[in-house]
Each structure stands twice: as C-alpha cells, then as structure tokens.
Amino acid sequence: MNYAGICRFWARWQPDQVAIRFGDDDITWRGLDERTDRLAAGFAHLGVGRGDRIGLLMLNRPEFLETCVAAMKLGAMAVPMNVRFTPTEIAFLVADAGCAIVVTDATLAPSLDAALAERPDLPVVLAEDFDSARRPTELPFPVTGGDDDPLYLCYTSGTTGNPKAAVLTHRSWDYASRARALQSQMSGADRVLLPFPLAFTGGLSVAMTTMWCGATLVLEPAFDATRALDLIEQQRISVFMAVPLIYQQMADLPRFATADLSSLRIASTGGAAVPPALLQTYLDREVIVVQTYALTEATAGGTTLPSHDGLRKLGSAGVPAMHSELRVVREDGEPCAVGEVGEISIRGPEVMVGYWNNPEATAAALVDGWLRTGDLGYLDEEGYLFVVDRAKDMLISGGLNVYPAEIEKLLAALPGVTELAVIGVPDREWGETPAVIAVGDDAVTPASVLEACRGVLADFKMPRYLVVRTEPLPRNMSGKVLKRELRTAYHDLQSTATPIR
C-alpha cells in the first residue's frame, strides 16, 4: 500500500472534483495526480529514489502537497521543516535527515544559507520553478515502495535539546487518516479548511485525511481569523480542525456573534488545554467543539471525543481509535486506578516506528510496544481520557503535585487577559510555586488573580507570582506556548518580583 494510490484512486473515481483550493486556483484530483507524476519524474532526474529524503521548507501552498505526493510515488521520505527555524536550526535538520534535495520557496530560500555553507552541492528546488522542474513521463508514473516504508520524517518541536524525527510509514498514515475520517464521518462531499501550517504534523494530518476521503482541502497561506470566518460562510466549510488559540482568535472578533456557522458539521480542537469558557462560547453559537488528544509520534493520532458525547463528556479528550489501545500508568508502568493521574500510553498501528537515527530515544519512548507519551491524564469510569498536563510542566509545591493546566483553565476567563501561561518557579517556602505569566491590560492584578483562585484551589496550588507583559507569549509552530523559554526568562522571580499575598 503506497499512500499515493489514494490520490490515484480519486483521480479515476472523481477526476474533475476539486482536491485543493488555494485562493482563486483549483486543482482537481486528475490534475493533482498528473502534476505529481511529472514532478516525481523531475525529482528522479535529480537522483532522488526510494528511501531518499526530500526536505520541505515552505509556507502553505499547493506545491507543498504536490511534493509530498511526488515523494510517495518515488518511495522517498518527505521531511517537513519548521518555517520559524533559524538557518542554523534548518542546517541541523538537513544534516540530521541527510536530505537529498530541499524544496522551498523564494521567501524562505535564504534560510538555507547555513545548510548550503555545509553542503554547497545540495540541490534546491523552488516552488516558483515547479513548471520547469516537472519532466515528461509515461503516465501513470510507476510507483515505488509503500507499506512499512517510511513516508514522513516529522520532527518534534524540540522541547529538550535538538528536535527528534518520528519515522511515520505509509501504513501508519493510512491507518491514522482512516481512523480520523471514520470517527468524524468525513466524505468526499466535505470542504475542509486548514488554518495552520502544513509543516506542523497536525496540519499535515488534516491534509492527509482530506486526501484519504476524497474531500476538498481549502488551503490558506496563513491563518487570519476574519478571513477564516469569511471562508466558513462563503464556501460552506463543513470541517474545521484547529488548536484552541485559533478558536479563541475567531471568538474574539466582534462579528463572531453573528457569523453564519451553520455549515460546520465537524469542529475539533487539541494540542493544548482548552478553557471551558471557550467551549461554552461555541456552544452558545450551537457549535459543539470536540476535543482530541494527538501527538506526532502517533501520526498525529491518539484519542477523539465522539461528537454525540460533546456535551455529556465536556472537557474529555475521548477514546482511542479502532484497533488502538489507551492506558494511563504509574512510574513503574502499572495501570492507574480510575481517576488517578498518570502517564498516557498508546499502542496501535498509528504509532511511529521510532526516532530517526536515535535508538536511545526510541527505547525510552517505546516500551513493550507502548508509546510512553510524557503527557499526564486520567481515565474516568467509562474509559474516557482527561488530559491534565505535560509531565515536564508539572511542578511540585510543598511536596505535592501541581498541574499548571488546571490553573490556566481557571484563569483563562479573567477580565483583561488575552494570553496566559502558568509555570513553576523556585520559592523559599514551597520549594517551587506557580507563577502566572499573562498578556493583558491593567485589569489583571494580583488581587484579581487571588479572587479567582480563592476557595477553588488548595493553598499549595495558589499562584504566588504574577507577571503582566505586553509582548505575546512565545509559541511554536503548532501554537503551543514555549514554557521552557518562560521558565528561563522568569526563573529568578523570587528575588525580582513581589509575591502575591
């Protein structure tokens, strides 16, 4: 099974239906299949073959997906690269993956300077030159490889040290896409709006699932909240999957209250803790936003809350996909009791083969066939998952565990707050204590924080420091707050800030 066969199937089954819509340009399934046949021939002319790596450094555009499908047909691996990385970080990815070529666009080409300094002979193909990069070939192009061959090397966000690349196969992508499509009941009639980067595994998964079910992908170069509402109304978008930050930015628009959201059949979110107030905002507009739990190492899969349980299990990340298993374990690997917080573990066909050229990290993450995620959560009496926090974000205050996400959910609706993160900082009395790092106005004060927390949080969970800043919180490509940067910046609050009393 080569994933490119899915594109070829839809090119035969519904050749004139739109596969990708980008602005005013439409690419049909027949067109996508033929264009990628010729692009695969062009890459082969440059020496790319089965098992080779094709670096992808591009903003959202059709050429990104064309490169992915061409890589599938060649049996090569696509290596999406974070467009926010510095030239030095890009050079690391190129070297670590051993890229045979890199495909980029004119805007981002300068980011390859450091990589080219190390490898002056590295072939670089610009998206703007794809017409000349394509070569005549006998159609259909002979597809190579598939099944358990690697299809993508997807680098994690690198929360500690250099990023690691999860090796994801044709089979794992087929399963993960099939599971998402079945759970969401997606079909070729759907119009799917992609609001975040394809280079982020979550964005890539939306595109791959759209391909699997033959739907239309509405692709945007970048997210704009106003335009997203326009597209939902004008193009009758039926599927929308995004991180909580994107949902919040849309809800913050004055016109959100009257926007026509009636076409939205599927609205899901994940990637960060979701404030209950945000879910309620969409419920008030008769849109049930269901939560998911996903990670790169599981081919952007994990768990999904069934839409019919959206209200009954509000706040849950749901249940595992068909043929997958979920458990929550203690440090010794033994299963936790109902309601007991532990590490989330996943087993199933969507789980990565391992980390690229990193057997030590692979052995630590894959234990007896289970993916140890490093995330904390618990299962209720019906086996529904509730995600608590990242294990690395947990702090110990007065000898007791504190989960920042719990405090963040509580304070998310605080008047004057536009962004919020809670981190652990050193404290003489408690050893470690929660600190609130907020972006907001003068309404955000120690008194308002205390008022919101008093009577709700135990004393050891109470935030003892508040920082109000004007600049946005640092985030990675998927929209997650980079707490490691905040912990570095505010490590010494004990001696520089007045504690909340």
N, C-alpha and C positions, 0 to 999 in steps of 0.2 A: 504494500500500500504506500504509494507516494502521494503526499498531500496535493500535489499539482493535479492529480487525477480528478479532484473535486472541481477545480476550475474548468478542466476539460469537459467534465460531465455537464456542467451548467452551460458551457458554450454550445453543446449539442442540444440540450433539453430546452433552453430558453435563450437562444443566441442573441436576440435583439433586446432583451431586458437589460436595464442599466445595472452594472455591477458597482461602479464608482461614480459618484457625482462630486465634482470639485469646482465650486463656483458655477460658471455657466457651461462647463465642459462635462459631457457624459461619456463614459467608456462602457460599452456593452460587454456582456460575457464573451461573445465571439471576438470582439476587439481585444479584450484582455488576454485571451488565450493566444491569439495570433501575435500580438505585440511581444508577449513574453517568450514565445517560441523564437522570434528573431533576436530578442535580447540575450537569451540563453546561448544562441549561436555566436553572438558577438563576444560574450564572456568566454566562451570556449576558444574563440580565436585568440584571446589574450592569455590562454593557457590555463583557464580555470576548469577544474574537473571534479570528479566525485571526491568528497572529503575535504576539499579546499574551503577556506574561509573568505567570505566576502564582507568587508566592513561596510557599515551603513551609517553615514553621518549626514542626516538630512532632516529638515523640517517636514511637517506633514505635507505630502503631495503624492499624486498617483505613482510617480517614479519609485517611491519607497516600496510600495506594494508590488510593483512590477519587478523590482529587483528581488524581492522575496520569492515570488513565483518562479522567476528565472533560476534562482538558486535551487529551488525544489527540483526543477526539471533536470538540473545538472547533477543532483545528488550532492551539492555543496551545502555549506552552512552559512546562514546569514548571521551577522554579528551587529545588532543594533547598538549604537553608541549614544550616550547622553550628550545632547547638543549644548548643555551648560558646562561641560567639562572644559578645563583649560587645555592648551596644546600639550602640556606635559602629561596630563591625565589621558588624553587621547593617544599619545605616543605609547603609554603603558598598555592600553587596550590593544592597539595594533600589534605590538610586540608579543603580548601575552597570548593573543589568539593566533598569531602567526598569519595575519591576513595576506592572501594572495593579491587582492586588489581592494581598493576602497572606493565606494560610490558616495559622492557628496554633491552639494550644490554650490553655486558661486558665492553665496553668502557665507557659508561655513568652511569653504576650502582653506582659508588662512589658518584654521585650527589644526590643520595637518602639518604645519611647518616643522614642529618638533619631530614628528614621525618621519617626515621626509629627510630631515637632517640625519636621522639614524639610518634610513633606508632610501637613498636617493633614487633607486630604481623601482620604488613602489608604484605600480600603475594606479592612476587616479582617473576615475570616470565621472564627469559632471552630468547631473540630471539634465541640464540645458542642452547637452550634446547627445542625448539618447537616440535621436533620429539617425545620427551618423554612427552611433555605437552598435545599432542593430545591424544584423547581416542577413542576407537572403539564406534561406534554409529550406530543405524539404519538409513540408508540413504533413502531419504533425511532427514536431521535434522529438527525437527518441529520448524518452525519459529514463533516467538512471537512478537506481537506488530507491530507498524507502524503508518501510517497516521500522526497524530499530536503529536505523542510521540517524545520526544527529541531524537535526534540521536547523535549530537555532542555538547559538551561544548567547544566553541572556544574562548580562552582568547585573549583580545585585547592586544596591545603592552604596555599598561600602561603608556601613556604619562603624566598622572597626577595621583599620588597615586598608589595603588595596581591595577593590571590588573583586568578587569571585564570579565566575561564569557558570551558571547552571546549564548542563547539557540536556536539551529537550529534543526528543525524537519525533519523527513523522507520526509514530503510533501514539505518543503521549499527547501531541497536539490534536490528532483525530479524536481521541477519547475526550479530552477536555472540552473541545468545541462541541462535540456531540452532546455531552452532558449539559453544557450551558444552554444549547439550543432546545433540548428536550425539557429541561427544567423551566425554561421561560416560554416554551411553546412557540418558539420563533419559526417563521416560514419565509418562503420567497416573497411573500406579499409585504413583509415588513420593510420600513425605512428606518435605518439606524444612524443616529447622529453620534459621531465620535468627537468628544470635546477635549481630548487630551493627547499628548504625543504618541505617535506610533512607536517611537523608540522606547517608551515605557512598556513593560510587559503587559500591564493592564490594558493599555491602548491597543497593543498588538493582538491581545486575546479577543477584543471586540471585533477587530477586523477579520481575524481568522474564523470566528464563529459566524460572522455575517457571510463569509465565503462558504462555510460549510453548509449553511441552509439556503444559499442562493438569493439572499436578500440584497437590498441596495444600501451601500455604505455612503453616507453623506459626510464627506471629508472636508475639514476646515484647516487652514494653515496654522491657526492658533485659536485659543478659546476667547470669546468675547461674550459676556453674559447677555447683552442686549441682542446681539445677532443670534445667539442660541434660542432665545425666546421667539425671535422673528422666524427662524427656520422651523421650529416646532409648529408654529401657526401656519406658515405658508406652505411647507412641504409635508404637513401632516405626519410629523415624525412619530413613530409608534414605539420605538425602543430607545431608551436613554440610560446609559450606564456611566457613572461619574463618581469621583471622590467627593466627600462631604463639602470641601471648600467650594467646589463648583456649584453644588446645590445652594450653598449659602449665598454666593455672589449673585445668583439668579433671584433668590428670595429677597435680597436687599434692594432690588430695583423697584422704584415706585410703581411701575407698570405690571409687576408680577401679580398684583391683586386682581387685575382684570384680563391678564393674558389668557388666550384660549389654549388650555392644556388638555382638551378633551380627546385628542388623538393618542395621548400617551397610554399605551397598554402595559408597558413594562418600564419601571423606573427602579433602578437598583443602585446601591452605593456600598463602598467598602474602602479599605486602605487606611482608615483612621477611625477613632472613636466618633460615633455620631451623636450629637447632643439631642436628647429627647425633644427639646423645643423645636429643633429643625424638622424632625419627623412630623411634629404636630403642625408646623407651618404648611407642609404639603398636604397633610390630611385635611386641613381646612380648605384646601383647593381641590379636594376629592382625588388626590393622587397619593396612593399608598407606595411609599418608597421602602422597598425591602432591602435588608442588609445582607451582605455577603462577607465571607472571610476567604481571602485568597493570598497566595504568595508565589513569587517567581519560581521557587523550587518545586512547586506543584503545577507547573504550566499555567500559572495564574488561576488555578482552581483551588478548591477547598470545600467550603460549605455555602449553601444558599438557603435563605428563608423562603419557604413556599409563599406565594402571593396570598393564598387563602388563609395563611396564618399571620399575615402582616399586622393585624390588629391584636389577635389573641396572644401573639408572642412578640409584641413590640420590644425592640431592643436586642432580640436574639439574632445571631448570625446564621441560624438554621441548622440544617442536617447535611451530611455528606452526600455526594452524588452516587448514582448507581454504580455498583461494583467497587466502591471506595469505603474505607473504614476510618473511623474517628475515635480517638480516646484521649483522655486527659490523665497525665501520670505525675507521680511524685518524683523527687530527685533520684530515687532508687529504681525508677521505671515501673513501679507498681501502680495499678489504676487508682485514681482518686475516688472517693465516695461522691454521691450526688451532692452538688453544691460546693464541693471542695475545690479550691483553686489549685491548679497545677499546670504543667506544660502541655500544650496542644500537640498531638502527634497524629499524622495522617499516613495511611497506607492505601495504595491503589495504582492503577495504570497511568495516572497523570503525574506521578512523582518522577522527578529527574533521575537520570542515570547516575549523576554525581556532579561534582565540580570539575571543570576543565583543568587538567594537569595539576590537581590538588588532592592527592589521596588522603592526606591528613584531615583536611576539612570535610571531605566526603565521609570518612569513617566516623567523624564526630556527628554529622548530620543524619546519616542513615544507619540506624541501629536495628538489627534483626528485621530488616525490611520496612521499618517505620521511619518516617521523616520527623525528626525532632525539630520543631519549628522555632523554638526560642520565644514563643508567644504564650501568654498566660490566659487561662479561661476556666470555665467550669461547665458541667452538663447538668441540666435540670432533670427532674424525674422522668421526663419523656425523651431524654436524649438530645435535647436542643442545646446548641452551643451558645454560650455567652462569653464574648471576648473581654478580658479585663484589661490587659496591658502587655507591652513588651517586657520580657524578663529583665532586659538590661535597663529599662526605665524604672522598674520598681525600686523604691528606696526603703530603708529600714530606720524607723524613727522610734527611739526608746525601746529598741529590740523587737518592734512589731512591723509587719509588712504594710507598706502604704502604696497604693496604686494611683499614680498621677491622673490616669484617665477618669477615675471616679470624681476627683476634684474638678477636673476640666469640664466634665458634663454638668456639674453643679453650677459652675461659674460662667458657663458659656452664654447664658442669657442675661448676665449682669449689665445693667444700663451703662452705656458708654464704651463697652468692649467691642472691638472689631476682630481681634485675634487674641488667642490665649494659649499658653502652654504652662505646665507645671513641671518643675524639675526638683531634684534633690540637691541640697547644698549643705556643707558642713555646719554643725551647730554645737556649741559647747555643752548645752544642757541635754539635747536629744541625740547627739551624735550626728544625725542627719535629719533634715526637716524640709517640708515642702516650701518652695518659693514660687510665687505666681509671676510670670513674665507676660505682661499684657500690652497690646497695642490698643490705645483708646484715648479718650479725652479726660477732662478734669473731673468727670463724674466717677471715674474709677479711683477709689481711695481705699486706704486701709480699713476705714470704718465700713464701707460698702461691702468689702470682701468678708470682714468679720460677721457682718449682719447676715450675709447669705449662708455662711458656714455654721454659725452658732446654732446648736440644737440639732444639726443634721450630721455633722462629722464628730467623731470621737476626738478627744484632746490631742492624741498623738498624730492625728491626720490634719490638724488645723494648720493652714499656711502661716508661716511666721515672717515671711518677707514678701514685699510687693515691689516690682519694677514696672513702671509705665513708660513705654518708649514710643517714639513716633515712626521709626522705620519698621517695615514689615518683618515678620519672623522669617528666619532663613528656612527655605524648603527645598526638597529635592524635586526631581522631575515629576514624580507621582503626586506631589502636593503634600507630602508628609513633612512635618516640622523636623528640622535637623537639631534634635535636642543635644547632641554631642557638642555642637557649636555654642548652644546656650549655656551648657554646663561649664564649658571653657571660659566663656565671657563673664559668667556670674559666679564663678567658683568661690570668690572671696567676699560674698555679701555680708558675712558675719562681721567683718571689720569695716565695711564701706557703707552699709545701709542700716537704717533704724528698723529694728524688728517691729512687726505688727503686734500691738498689745490688745 
